[in-house]
Amino acid sequence: MQLIETLGLLRDPRAVPPLSEILNAGTEPYPVLAAAARALGRIGDPAALPSVSKACTYYEACTYLAARDAYQALAGRSWDGKP
């Protein structure tokens, strides 16, 4: 998880595809999914919006909240259930 957090802090757009893949698969433990959503929000590349939108539908609270915050950072508006 620290690696994912570091990728977000570096804000390198090259990290968007692998982080998006983590969110799209949804198979990692929830703390990893939440970290990926936070990192994508920090990176700020709108290419991550589809993955972050999908994560906004996850039921686990930490992942949902991280994805919602990332969505707001990327889209400039609150998550309303519509990508």
N, C-alpha and C positions, 0 to 999 in steps of 0.2 A: 504494500500500500504506500509506503514511503516513496517508492519510485514514481508511482502515479501522481502523488502530491507534488513531487519535484518537477515532473513534466508540466504541471499546471503553473508552477511558479516561474518556470523558464519561458512560458508563453510561446513555445515554438509550434507553429502550425503543422509541422511534420508529425506531431504527436496526435493530431486529430483523427486520422484513419484508424490507428490501433485502439485509441480510447473509444471511438465510436463503435468499433467492432465489439468491444467489451460490453457496452450498453446494449447493442443490438442483440447479442447472444443471450444476455440475461442469465447466464449460467454460473457466474461467479458468486461468491458469498456477497450478501448485501453491503457490508462495509466497503468492498472493492467497487461495487457498482456506484455507491455514493461518492467515493473518491474520484472515480472516472467522471462523473457528472460535474463535481466541483472543479476538476481540472479543465474540463471543456469550457465551463463558464469563465474561468480565468484566462484561458487562451483567447477566447473571444472571436473565434472564427465561425461565421454563420453556417459554414458547411456542416457543422455539428448539430444544427437544429433538428433534423429528422431523428437522430439518435436520442437527443435530449428529450424531444417530444414523446418518443416511445417510453423513455424512462419515467416521464411524468404520469404514466398510467400504472406504474408498479405500485403494489399495495404496501410495501414495507415503508414505514414512515421516514426513516433517515434518507433512503434513496429517493423517495418522492420529494422531500423537502430540498435536497441537493439539486435534483433535476429541475424543480420549479424555479429555484434561484438562478440556476444556469440558463434556463429558458428566458427568464426576465433579462439577464445580462446580454444574451445573444439577440433576442428579438426586440428588446426595448419595450416590452409590454408583459403584463402578467399572464400566466398560463390560465386559459379559460376552457380547456378541454378541446380546443381546436388548434391544430398546428399552423 
